[in-house]
Structure formats: structure tokens, C-alpha cells
């Protein structure tokens, strides 16, 4: 069985003046999101490891099964 994980990092982020004070997610029509969700399996996932800040690096490493302790903040090499 294969799968696809789509990570929409920052989508529910801050509101912007250019989007009438709404976040990118709230501003969008979301028709495609609704259609995709209806045809998909969905669920909840704990994305922040115990004792870490909920930021992109920590959460992505955790979701991929890598301990954020292995890569101190700012130490990721691309």
C-alpha cells in the first residue's frame, strides 16, 4: 500500500492585510480541499514531540520518524 502525506506548513498561519485580515486557509475557497478530503482517509496526528516547541523543523523531523534531539535547532543541512 502506498500513501501520500501532504504537509501544508503555515497554511493556518497569521492573518495578512492583503487577505482582509484572514489567514491563507480562511481566505481561500477551499473547494479543492473539500473534494480531496472527501476522497481521502483523514485523521489526527500529534506533530510536536514532548518537550519541543511547535515549529517546522521539530514537527517535520518528528513526523518523519527522526528525533529532533539528533539535529539541534538551526543545524539542518540541506
PyMOL Python script that loads the backbone (N, CA, C, O; Angstrom):
from pymol import cmd

cmd.read_pdbstr("""\
ATOM      1  N   UNK A   1       0.844  -1.175   0.000  1.00  0.00           N
ATOM      2  CA  UNK A   1       0.000   0.000   0.000  1.00  0.00           C
ATOM      3  C   UNK A   1       0.888   1.237   0.000  1.00  0.00           C
ATOM      4  O   UNK A   1       1.822   1.334   0.796  1.00  0.00           O
ATOM      5  N   UNK A   2       0.608   2.148  -0.860  1.00  0.00           N
ATOM      6  CA  UNK A   2       1.381   3.386  -0.884  1.00  0.00           C
ATOM      7  C   UNK A   2       0.502   4.525  -0.375  1.00  0.00           C
ATOM      8  O   UNK A   2      -0.725   4.433  -0.352  1.00  0.00           O
ATOM      9  N   UNK A   3       1.148   5.560   0.016  1.00  0.00           N
ATOM     10  CA  UNK A   3       0.419   6.704   0.536  1.00  0.00           C
ATOM     11  C   UNK A   3       1.130   7.996   0.230  1.00  0.00           C
ATOM     12  O   UNK A   3       2.273   8.011  -0.227  1.00  0.00           O
ATOM     13  N   UNK A   4       0.449   9.052   0.484  1.00  0.00           N
ATOM     14  CA  UNK A   4       0.980  10.390   0.239  1.00  0.00           C
ATOM     15  C   UNK A   4       0.634  11.251   1.438  1.00  0.00           C
ATOM     16  O   UNK A   4      -0.522  11.322   1.854  1.00  0.00           O
ATOM     17  N   UNK A   5       1.641  11.901   1.985  1.00  0.00           N
ATOM     18  CA  UNK A   5       1.403  12.821   3.083  1.00  0.00           C
ATOM     19  C   UNK A   5       1.624  14.229   2.556  1.00  0.00           C
ATOM     20  O   UNK A   5       2.715  14.562   2.095  1.00  0.00           O
ATOM     21  N   UNK A   6       0.602  15.042   2.624  1.00  0.00           N
ATOM     22  CA  UNK A   6       0.703  16.429   2.191  1.00  0.00           C
ATOM     23  C   UNK A   6       0.789  17.283   3.452  1.00  0.00           C
ATOM     24  O   UNK A   6      -0.114  17.262   4.289  1.00  0.00           O
ATOM     25  N   UNK A   7       1.864  18.020   3.578  1.00  0.00           N
ATOM     26  CA  UNK A   7       2.079  18.853   4.749  1.00  0.00           C
ATOM     27  C   UNK A   7       1.908  20.313   4.325  1.00  0.00           C
ATOM     28  O   UNK A   7       2.728  20.854   3.584  1.00  0.00           O
ATOM     29  N   UNK A   8       0.856  20.926   4.792  1.00  0.00           N
ATOM     30  CA  UNK A   8       0.555  22.314   4.442  1.00  0.00           C
ATOM     31  C   UNK A   8       1.060  23.215   5.571  1.00  0.00           C
ATOM     32  O   UNK A   8       0.282  23.813   6.314  1.00  0.00           O
ATOM     33  N   UNK A   9       2.358  23.290   5.670  1.00  0.00           N
ATOM     34  CA  UNK A   9       3.004  24.045   6.744  1.00  0.00           C
ATOM     35  C   UNK A   9       2.728  25.538   6.581  1.00  0.00           C
ATOM     36  O   UNK A   9       3.007  26.113   5.528  1.00  0.00           O
ATOM     37  N   UNK A  10       2.187  26.156   7.611  1.00  0.00           N
ATOM     38  CA  UNK A  10       1.943  27.596   7.600  1.00  0.00           C
ATOM     39  C   UNK A  10       0.610  27.997   7.004  1.00  0.00           C
ATOM     40  O   UNK A  10       0.308  29.189   6.956  1.00  0.00           O
ATOM     41  N   UNK A  11      -0.186  27.072   6.555  1.00  0.00           N
ATOM     42  CA  UNK A  11      -1.451  27.410   5.918  1.00  0.00           C
ATOM     43  C   UNK A  11      -2.394  28.119   6.892  1.00  0.00           C
ATOM     44  O   UNK A  11      -3.089  29.059   6.505  1.00  0.00           O
ATOM     45  N   UNK A  12      -2.421  27.689   8.114  1.00  0.00           N
ATOM     46  CA  UNK A  12      -3.291  28.302   9.117  1.00  0.00           C
ATOM     47  C   UNK A  12      -2.514  29.353   9.898  1.00  0.00           C
ATOM     48  O   UNK A  12      -2.797  29.622  11.066  1.00  0.00           O
ATOM     49  N   UNK A  13      -1.553  29.925   9.244  1.00  0.00           N
ATOM     50  CA  UNK A  13      -0.611  30.868   9.828  1.00  0.00           C
ATOM     51  C   UNK A  13      -1.287  32.174  10.236  1.00  0.00           C
ATOM     52  O   UNK A  13      -2.457  32.184  10.618  1.00  0.00           O
ATOM     53  N   UNK A  14      -0.566  33.239  10.156  1.00  0.00           N
ATOM     54  CA  UNK A  14      -1.056  34.550  10.565  1.00  0.00           C
ATOM     55  C   UNK A  14      -1.961  35.159   9.500  1.00  0.00           C
ATOM     56  O   UNK A  14      -1.921  34.773   8.332  1.00  0.00           O
ATOM     57  N   UNK A  15      -2.765  36.104   9.922  1.00  0.00           N
ATOM     58  CA  UNK A  15      -3.629  36.836   9.006  1.00  0.00           C
ATOM     59  C   UNK A  15      -2.839  37.980   8.374  1.00  0.00           C
ATOM     60  O   UNK A  15      -1.941  38.548   8.995  1.00  0.00           O
ATOM     61  N   UNK A  16      -3.182  38.302   7.150  1.00  0.00           N
ATOM     62  CA  UNK A  16      -2.495  39.367   6.418  1.00  0.00           C
ATOM     63  C   UNK A  16      -3.488  40.444   6.004  1.00  0.00           C
ATOM     64  O   UNK A  16      -4.661  40.157   5.763  1.00  0.00           O
ATOM     65  N   UNK A  17      -3.018  41.679   5.923  1.00  0.00           N
ATOM     66  CA  UNK A  17      -3.871  42.784   5.481  1.00  0.00           C
ATOM     67  C   UNK A  17      -4.387  42.552   4.067  1.00  0.00           C
ATOM     68  O   UNK A  17      -5.545  42.844   3.770  1.00  0.00           O
ATOM     69  N   UNK A  18      -3.526  42.026   3.193  1.00  0.00           N
ATOM     70  CA  UNK A  18      -3.893  41.822   1.795  1.00  0.00           C
ATOM     71  C   UNK A  18      -5.005  40.769   1.642  1.00  0.00           C
ATOM     72  O   UNK A  18      -5.679  40.733   0.612  1.00  0.00           O
ATOM     73  N   UNK A  19      -5.200  39.924   2.647  1.00  0.00           N
ATOM     74  CA  UNK A  19      -6.264  38.923   2.604  1.00  0.00           C
ATOM     75  C   UNK A  19      -7.417  39.306   3.535  1.00  0.00           C
ATOM     76  O   UNK A  19      -8.098  38.443   4.089  1.00  0.00           O
ATOM     77  N   UNK A  20      -7.619  40.591   3.691  1.00  0.00           N
ATOM     78  CA  UNK A  20      -8.711  41.120   4.526  1.00  0.00           C
ATOM     79  C   UNK A  20      -8.644  40.629   5.968  1.00  0.00           C
ATOM     80  O   UNK A  20      -9.675  40.389   6.596  1.00  0.00           O
ATOM     81  N   UNK A  21      -7.434  40.482   6.489  1.00  0.00           N
ATOM     82  CA  UNK A  21      -7.256  40.077   7.875  1.00  0.00           C
ATOM     83  C   UNK A  21      -7.502  38.601   8.135  1.00  0.00           C
ATOM     84  O   UNK A  21      -7.732  38.206   9.278  1.00  0.00           O
ATOM     85  N   UNK A  22      -7.456  37.774   7.084  1.00  0.00           N
ATOM     86  CA  UNK A  22      -7.677  36.336   7.233  1.00  0.00           C
ATOM     87  C   UNK A  22      -6.378  35.588   6.977  1.00  0.00           C
ATOM     88  O   UNK A  22      -5.471  36.090   6.314  1.00  0.00           O
ATOM     89  N   UNK A  23      -6.308  34.364   7.524  1.00  0.00           N
ATOM     90  CA  UNK A  23      -5.164  33.503   7.228  1.00  0.00           C
ATOM     91  C   UNK A  23      -5.307  33.002   5.798  1.00  0.00           C
ATOM     92  O   UNK A  23      -6.398  33.087   5.235  1.00  0.00           O
ATOM     93  N   UNK A  24      -4.235  32.480   5.186  1.00  0.00           N
ATOM     94  CA  UNK A  24      -4.358  31.949   3.829  1.00  0.00           C
ATOM     95  C   UNK A  24      -5.449  30.874   3.713  1.00  0.00           C
ATOM     96  O   UNK A  24      -6.169  30.828   2.715  1.00  0.00           O
ATOM     97  N   UNK A  25      -5.569  30.024   4.717  1.00  0.00           N
ATOM     98  CA  UNK A  25      -6.594  28.977   4.678  1.00  0.00           C
ATOM     99  C   UNK A  25      -8.002  29.565   4.750  1.00  0.00           C
ATOM    100  O   UNK A  25      -8.888  29.160   3.998  1.00  0.00           O
ATOM    101  N   UNK A  26      -8.205  30.523   5.660  1.00  0.00           N
ATOM    102  CA  UNK A  26      -9.526  31.128   5.799  1.00  0.00           C
ATOM    103  C   UNK A  26      -9.911  31.965   4.588  1.00  0.00           C
ATOM    104  O   UNK A  26     -11.095  32.099   4.276  1.00  0.00           O
ATOM    105  N   UNK A  27      -8.924  32.525   3.908  1.00  0.00           N
ATOM    106  CA  UNK A  27      -9.185  33.373   2.754  1.00  0.00           C
ATOM    107  C   UNK A  27      -9.589  32.562   1.519  1.00  0.00           C
ATOM    108  O   UNK A  27     -10.392  33.019   0.706  1.00  0.00           O
ATOM    109  N   UNK A  28      -9.036  31.376   1.388  1.00  0.00           N
ATOM    110  CA  UNK A  28      -9.295  30.547   0.210  1.00  0.00           C
ATOM    111  C   UNK A  28     -10.705  29.977   0.191  1.00  0.00           C
ATOM    112  O   UNK A  28     -11.375  29.905   1.221  1.00  0.00           O
ATOM    113  N   UNK A  29     -11.142  29.575  -0.991  1.00  0.00           N
ATOM    114  CA  UNK A  29     -12.483  28.993  -1.135  1.00  0.00           C
ATOM    115  C   UNK A  29     -12.536  27.565  -0.631  1.00  0.00           C
ATOM    116  O   UNK A  29     -13.589  27.109  -0.184  1.00  0.00           O
ATOM    117  N   UNK A  30     -11.438  26.858  -0.692  1.00  0.00           N
ATOM    118  CA  UNK A  30     -11.278  25.504  -0.151  1.00  0.00           C
ATOM    119  C   UNK A  30     -12.070  24.429  -0.877  1.00  0.00           C
ATOM    120  O   UNK A  30     -12.207  23.327  -0.347  1.00  0.00           O
ATOM    121  N   UNK A  31     -12.595  24.696  -2.059  1.00  0.00           N
ATOM    122  CA  UNK A  31     -13.346  23.684  -2.804  1.00  0.00           C
ATOM    123  C   UNK A  31     -12.482  22.455  -3.094  1.00  0.00           C
ATOM    124  O   UNK A  31     -12.927  21.321  -2.917  1.00  0.00           O
ATOM    125  N   UNK A  32     -11.263  22.683  -3.535  1.00  0.00           N
ATOM    126  CA  UNK A  32     -10.370  21.557  -3.827  1.00  0.00           C
ATOM    127  C   UNK A  32      -9.997  20.800  -2.568  1.00  0.00           C
ATOM    128  O   UNK A  32      -9.877  19.575  -2.598  1.00  0.00           O
ATOM    129  N   UNK A  33      -9.811  21.503  -1.466  1.00  0.00           N
ATOM    130  CA  UNK A  33      -9.516  20.824  -0.201  1.00  0.00           C
ATOM    131  C   UNK A  33     -10.677  19.925   0.199  1.00  0.00           C
ATOM    132  O   UNK A  33     -10.467  18.789   0.623  1.00  0.00           O
ATOM    133  N   UNK A  34     -11.893  20.425   0.068  1.00  0.00           N
ATOM    134  CA  UNK A  34     -13.072  19.633   0.444  1.00  0.00           C
ATOM    135  C   UNK A  34     -13.198  18.385  -0.432  1.00  0.00           C
ATOM    136  O   UNK A  34     -13.492  17.299   0.068  1.00  0.00           O
ATOM    137  N   UNK A  35     -12.978  18.541  -1.726  1.00  0.00           N
ATOM    138  CA  UNK A  35     -13.065  17.393  -2.641  1.00  0.00           C
ATOM    139  C   UNK A  35     -11.975  16.369  -2.328  1.00  0.00           C
ATOM    140  O   UNK A  35     -12.238  15.166  -2.313  1.00  0.00           O
ATOM    141  N   UNK A  36     -10.768  16.837  -2.081  1.00  0.00           N
ATOM    142  CA  UNK A  36      -9.659  15.940  -1.746  1.00  0.00           C
ATOM    143  C   UNK A  36      -9.933  15.214  -0.439  1.00  0.00           C
ATOM    144  O   UNK A  36      -9.685  14.014  -0.329  1.00  0.00           O
ATOM    145  N   UNK A  37     -10.443  15.935   0.548  1.00  0.00           N
ATOM    146  CA  UNK A  37     -10.741  15.324   1.840  1.00  0.00           C
ATOM    147  C   UNK A  37     -11.835  14.263   1.715  1.00  0.00           C
ATOM    148  O   UNK A  37     -11.757  13.218   2.360  1.00  0.00           O
ATOM    149  N   UNK A  38     -12.849  14.521   0.895  1.00  0.00           N
ATOM    150  CA  UNK A  38     -13.949  13.569   0.725  1.00  0.00           C
ATOM    151  C   UNK A  38     -13.471  12.258   0.112  1.00  0.00           C
ATOM    152  O   UNK A  38     -14.045  11.203   0.381  1.00  0.00           O
ATOM    153  N   UNK A  39     -12.430  12.318  -0.707  1.00  0.00           N
ATOM    154  CA  UNK A  39     -11.921  11.120  -1.379  1.00  0.00           C
ATOM    155  C   UNK A  39     -10.729  10.502  -0.649  1.00  0.00           C
ATOM    156  O   UNK A  39     -10.103   9.577  -1.167  1.00  0.00           O
ATOM    157  N   UNK A  40     -10.410  10.996   0.533  1.00  0.00           N
ATOM    158  CA  UNK A  40      -9.200  10.569   1.234  1.00  0.00           C
ATOM    159  C   UNK A  40      -9.512  10.018   2.619  1.00  0.00           C
ATOM    160  O   UNK A  40     -10.605  10.200   3.156  1.00  0.00           O
ATOM    161  N   UNK A  41      -8.529   9.349   3.168  1.00  0.00           N
ATOM    162  CA  UNK A  41      -8.580   8.967   4.573  1.00  0.00           C
ATOM    163  C   UNK A  41      -7.959  10.113   5.359  1.00  0.00           C
ATOM    164  O   UNK A  41      -6.898  10.616   4.992  1.00  0.00           O
ATOM    165  N   UNK A  42      -8.594  10.513   6.404  1.00  0.00           N
ATOM    166  CA  UNK A  42      -8.078  11.622   7.207  1.00  0.00           C
ATOM    167  C   UNK A  42      -7.968  11.191   8.660  1.00  0.00           C
ATOM    168  O   UNK A  42      -8.567  10.200   9.080  1.00  0.00           O
ATOM    169  N   UNK A  43      -7.204  11.943   9.404  1.00  0.00           N
ATOM    170  CA  UNK A  43      -7.051  11.646  10.818  1.00  0.00           C
ATOM    171  C   UNK A  43      -6.270  12.741  11.507  1.00  0.00           C
ATOM    172  O   UNK A  43      -5.903  13.744  10.894  1.00  0.00           O
ATOM    173  N   UNK A  44      -6.025  12.544  12.759  1.00  0.00           N
ATOM    174  CA  UNK A  44      -5.255  13.491  13.547  1.00  0.00           C
ATOM    175  C   UNK A  44      -3.886  12.900  13.833  1.00  0.00           C
ATOM    176  O   UNK A  44      -3.744  11.689  14.004  1.00  0.00           O
ATOM    177  N   UNK A  45      -2.898  13.750  13.883  1.00  0.00           N
ATOM    178  CA  UNK A  45      -1.528  13.323  14.113  1.00  0.00           C
ATOM    179  C   UNK A  45      -0.870  14.286  15.079  1.00  0.00           C
ATOM    180  O   UNK A  45      -0.915  15.501  14.887  1.00  0.00           O
ATOM    181  N   UNK A  46      -0.263  13.742  16.111  1.00  0.00           N
ATOM    182  CA  UNK A  46       0.499  14.580  17.035  1.00  0.00           C
ATOM    183  C   UNK A  46       1.809  14.924  16.339  1.00  0.00           C
ATOM    184  O   UNK A  46       2.601  14.032  16.035  1.00  0.00           O
ATOM    185  N   UNK A  47       2.041  16.190  16.086  1.00  0.00           N
ATOM    186  CA  UNK A  47       3.207  16.589  15.307  1.00  0.00           C
ATOM    187  C   UNK A  47       4.301  17.263  16.116  1.00  0.00           C
ATOM    188  O   UNK A  47       5.363  17.568  15.574  1.00  0.00           O
ATOM    189  N   UNK A  48       4.070  17.502  17.390  1.00  0.00           N
ATOM    190  CA  UNK A  48       5.081  18.152  18.214  1.00  0.00           C
ATOM    191  C   UNK A  48       5.571  17.179  19.273  1.00  0.00           C
ATOM    192  O   UNK A  48       4.790  16.739  20.117  1.00  0.00           O
ATOM    193  N   UNK A  49       6.854  16.838  19.240  1.00  0.00           N
ATOM    194  CA  UNK A  49       7.368  15.918  20.255  1.00  0.00           C
ATOM    195  C   UNK A  49       7.369  16.550  21.651  1.00  0.00           C
ATOM    196  O   UNK A  49       7.478  17.767  21.807  1.00  0.00           O
ATOM    197  N   UNK A  50       7.245  15.693  22.645  1.00  0.00           N
ATOM    198  CA  UNK A  50       7.234  16.143  24.040  1.00  0.00           C
ATOM    199  C   UNK A  50       8.474  16.972  24.350  1.00  0.00           C
ATOM    200  O   UNK A  50       9.596  16.542  24.079  1.00  0.00           O
ATOM    201  N   UNK A  51       8.276  18.156  24.915  1.00  0.00           N
ATOM    202  CA  UNK A  51       9.389  18.995  25.336  1.00  0.00           C
ATOM    203  C   UNK A  51       9.972  19.885  24.250  1.00  0.00           C
ATOM    204  O   UNK A  51      10.988  20.538  24.484  1.00  0.00           O
ATOM    205  N   UNK A  52       9.362  19.933  23.069  1.00  0.00           N
ATOM    206  CA  UNK A  52       9.857  20.759  21.978  1.00  0.00           C
ATOM    207  C   UNK A  52       8.841  21.820  21.585  1.00  0.00           C
ATOM    208  O   UNK A  52       7.638  21.658  21.794  1.00  0.00           O
ATOM    209  N   UNK A  53       9.337  22.896  21.019  1.00  0.00           N
ATOM    210  CA  UNK A  53       8.478  23.955  20.504  1.00  0.00           C
ATOM    211  C   UNK A  53       7.787  23.473  19.228  1.00  0.00           C
ATOM    212  O   UNK A  53       8.379  22.709  18.465  1.00  0.00           O
ATOM    213  N   UNK A  54       6.553  23.902  18.982  1.00  0.00           N
ATOM    214  CA  UNK A  54       5.863  23.500  17.751  1.00  0.00           C
ATOM    215  C   UNK A  54       6.309  24.341  16.553  1.00  0.00           C
ATOM    216  O   UNK A  54       5.570  25.209  16.088  1.00  0.00           O
ATOM    217  N   UNK A  55       7.506  24.083  16.064  1.00  0.00           N
ATOM    218  CA  UNK A  55       7.985  24.810  14.885  1.00  0.00           C
ATOM    219  C   UNK A  55       8.213  23.818  13.746  1.00  0.00           C
ATOM    220  O   UNK A  55       8.154  22.606  13.955  1.00  0.00           O
ATOM    221  N   UNK A  56       8.469  24.325  12.558  1.00  0.00           N
ATOM    222  CA  UNK A  56       8.575  23.489  11.365  1.00  0.00           C
ATOM    223  C   UNK A  56       9.630  22.403  11.498  1.00  0.00           C
ATOM    224  O   UNK A  56       9.345  21.236  11.226  1.00  0.00           O
ATOM    225  N   UNK A  57      10.832  22.755  11.908  1.00  0.00           N
ATOM    226  CA  UNK A  57      11.913  21.765  11.967  1.00  0.00           C
ATOM    227  C   UNK A  57      11.567  20.624  12.909  1.00  0.00           C
ATOM    228  O   UNK A  57      11.665  19.456  12.532  1.00  0.00           O
ATOM    229  N   UNK A  58      11.168  20.946  14.122  1.00  0.00           N
ATOM    230  CA  UNK A  58      10.864  19.898  15.101  1.00  0.00           C
ATOM    231  C   UNK A  58       9.718  19.003  14.645  1.00  0.00           C
ATOM    232  O   UNK A  58       9.790  17.781  14.775  1.00  0.00           O
ATOM    233  N   UNK A  59       8.667  19.607  14.114  1.00  0.00           N
ATOM    234  CA  UNK A  59       7.482  18.838  13.740  1.00  0.00           C
ATOM    235  C   UNK A  59       7.718  17.968  12.513  1.00  0.00           C
ATOM    236  O   UNK A  59       7.270  16.821  12.481  1.00  0.00           O
ATOM    237  N   UNK A  60       8.412  18.486  11.504  1.00  0.00           N
ATOM    238  CA  UNK A  60       8.683  17.680  10.309  1.00  0.00           C
ATOM    239  C   UNK A  60       9.590  16.508  10.630  1.00  0.00           C
ATOM    240  O   UNK A  60       9.352  15.394  10.164  1.00  0.00           O
ATOM    241  N   UNK A  61      10.625  16.744  11.421  1.00  0.00           N
ATOM    242  CA  UNK A  61      11.503  15.642  11.819  1.00  0.00           C
ATOM    243  C   UNK A  61      10.709  14.573  12.571  1.00  0.00           C
ATOM    244  O   UNK A  61      10.877  13.379  12.324  1.00  0.00           O
ATOM    245  N   UNK A  62       9.857  15.002  13.477  1.00  0.00           N
ATOM    246  CA  UNK A  62       9.059  14.084  14.278  1.00  0.00           C
ATOM    247  C   UNK A  62       8.122  13.260  13.393  1.00  0.00           C
ATOM    248  O   UNK A  62       7.996  12.052  13.589  1.00  0.00           O
ATOM    249  N   UNK A  63       7.467  13.899  12.424  1.00  0.00           N
ATOM    250  CA  UNK A  63       6.555  13.182  11.530  1.00  0.00           C
ATOM    251  C   UNK A  63       7.287  12.183  10.645  1.00  0.00           C
ATOM    252  O   UNK A  63       6.710  11.172  10.244  1.00  0.00           O
ATOM    253  N   UNK A  64       8.539  12.453  10.340  1.00  0.00           N
ATOM    254  CA  UNK A  64       9.336  11.551   9.512  1.00  0.00           C
ATOM    255  C   UNK A  64      10.063  10.491  10.322  1.00  0.00           C
ATOM    256  O   UNK A  64      10.796   9.677   9.761  1.00  0.00           O
ATOM    257  N   UNK A  65       9.865  10.492  11.649  1.00  0.00           N
ATOM    258  CA  UNK A  65      10.455   9.471  12.492  1.00  0.00           C
ATOM    259  C   UNK A  65      11.880   9.750  12.922  1.00  0.00           C
ATOM    260  O   UNK A  65      12.574   8.847  13.388  1.00  0.00           O
ATOM    261  N   UNK A  66      12.331  10.994  12.772  1.00  0.00           N
ATOM    262  CA  UNK A  66      13.683  11.376  13.172  1.00  0.00           C
ATOM    263  C   UNK A  66      13.587  12.170  14.472  1.00  0.00           C
ATOM    264  O   UNK A  66      12.762  13.077  14.591  1.00  0.00           O
ATOM    265  N   UNK A  67      14.411  11.837  15.424  1.00  0.00           N
ATOM    266  CA  UNK A  67      14.390  12.558  16.696  1.00  0.00           C
ATOM    267  C   UNK A  67      14.945  13.966  16.510  1.00  0.00           C
ATOM    268  O   UNK A  67      16.066  14.127  16.029  1.00  0.00           O
ATOM    269  N   UNK A  68      14.173  14.993  16.885  1.00  0.00           N
ATOM    270  CA  UNK A  68      14.690  16.356  16.805  1.00  0.00           C
ATOM    271  C   UNK A  68      15.925  16.575  17.680  1.00  0.00           C
ATOM    272  O   UNK A  68      16.677  17.525  17.465  1.00  0.00           O
ATOM    273  N   UNK A  69      16.136  15.701  18.666  1.00  0.00           N
ATOM    274  CA  UNK A  69      17.328  15.808  19.513  1.00  0.00           C
ATOM    275  C   UNK A  69      18.599  15.570  18.696  1.00  0.00           C
ATOM    276  O   UNK A  69      19.671  16.063  19.044  1.00  0.00           O
ATOM    277  N   UNK A  70      18.466  14.813  17.611  1.00  0.00           N
ATOM    278  CA  UNK A  70      19.616  14.499  16.772  1.00  0.00           C
ATOM    279  C   UNK A  70      20.108  15.721  15.999  1.00  0.00           C
ATOM    280  O   UNK A  70      21.289  15.821  15.667  1.00  0.00           O
ATOM    281  N   UNK A  71      19.201  16.638  15.717  1.00  0.00           N
ATOM    282  CA  UNK A  71      19.538  17.844  14.952  1.00  0.00           C
ATOM    283  C   UNK A  71      19.147  19.076  15.748  1.00  0.00           C
ATOM    284  O   UNK A  71      17.992  19.497  15.690  1.00  0.00           O
ATOM    285  N   UNK A  72      20.070  19.661  16.484  1.00  0.00           N
ATOM    286  CA  UNK A  72      19.759  20.865  17.245  1.00  0.00           C
ATOM    287  C   UNK A  72      19.225  21.977  16.340  1.00  0.00           C
ATOM    288  O   UNK A  72      19.519  22.022  15.146  1.00  0.00           O
ATOM    289  N   UNK A  73      18.471  22.830  16.909  1.00  0.00           N
ATOM    290  CA  UNK A  73      17.841  23.926  16.175  1.00  0.00           C
ATOM    291  C   UNK A  73      18.876  24.669  15.333  1.00  0.00           C
ATOM    292  O   UNK A  73      19.924  25.072  15.837  1.00  0.00           O
ATOM    293  N   UNK A  74      18.573  24.848  14.046  1.00  0.00           N
ATOM    294  CA  UNK A  74      19.453  25.563  13.134  1.00  0.00           C
ATOM    295  C   UNK A  74      20.559  24.691  12.556  1.00  0.00           C
ATOM    296  O   UNK A  74      21.411  25.191  11.822  1.00  0.00           O
ATOM    297  N   UNK A  75      20.566  23.392  12.871  1.00  0.00           N
ATOM    298  CA  UNK A  75      21.669  22.535  12.441  1.00  0.00           C
ATOM    299  C   UNK A  75      21.330  21.683  11.212  1.00  0.00           C
ATOM    300  O   UNK A  75      22.165  20.899  10.762  1.00  0.00           O
ATOM    301  N   UNK A  76      20.121  21.825  10.666  1.00  0.00           N
ATOM    302  CA  UNK A  76      19.774  21.030   9.497  1.00  0.00           C
ATOM    303  C   UNK A  76      20.604  21.467   8.300  1.00  0.00           C
ATOM    304  O   UNK A  76      20.766  22.662   8.055  1.00  0.00           O
ATOM    305  N   UNK A  77      21.117  20.522   7.573  1.00  0.00           N
ATOM    306  CA  UNK A  77      21.899  20.800   6.367  1.00  0.00           C
ATOM    307  C   UNK A  77      21.097  20.309   5.177  1.00  0.00           C
ATOM    308  O   UNK A  77      20.673  19.154   5.143  1.00  0.00           O
ATOM    309  N   UNK A  78      20.888  21.173   4.211  1.00  0.00           N
ATOM    310  CA  UNK A  78      20.087  20.805   3.041  1.00  0.00           C
ATOM    311  C   UNK A  78      20.973  20.425   1.894  1.00  0.00           C
ATOM    312  O   UNK A  78      20.479  20.084   0.819  1.00  0.00           O
TER     313      UNK A  78
END
""", "prot")
cmd.dss("prot")
cmd.show_as("cartoon", "prot")
cmd.util.cbc("prot")
cmd.orient("prot")
